């Protein structure tokens, strides 16, 4: 499958990924030079961003107890500048809020400025390991030994006020 469209319009549509969509997610990640290991629909939610009906980006949210981990955020180079990344991040943060998550984490050594726009601040590998020990990406990082070299980011999620 090639994902190199000629864009004629800028209609963005987000779709929650079904198990059958993971082939497309793997293709998007590979074309963006990102890893596809430990990607699973179990205990997570993924979205596809469609631009003019063509898959242009994806994002995942691995769930823990009151916390989640954003992963596999990718937008194909030819789709950048159309708001797909912003739409994907907003969707993941909305899902985390609806789940009642108090914190969202992610790994990013190269895109810290991007994530700071969404309210993320630096954190530590130890913190994300403690918060999400069963998340596939955290388990992969611990098992393969790369987690200690990664930059971790976190965002505190606004909590609903108690009726009172």
Secondary structure as UniProt FT lines:
FT   STRAND          12..16
FT   HELIX           19..21
FT   HELIX           22..31
FT   TURN            32..33
FT   TURN            37..38
FT   TURN            42..43
FT   STRAND          44..51
FT   TURN            52..53
FT   STRAND          54..63
FT   STRAND          67..75
FT   HELIX           77..79
FT   TURN            80..81
FT   HELIX           84..99
FT   STRAND          103..107
FT   HELIX           112..116
FT   TURN            117..119
FT   STRAND          121..123
FT   HELIX           125..131
FT   TURN            133..134
FT   HELIX           136..144
FT   HELIX           147..149
FT   STRAND          152..156
//
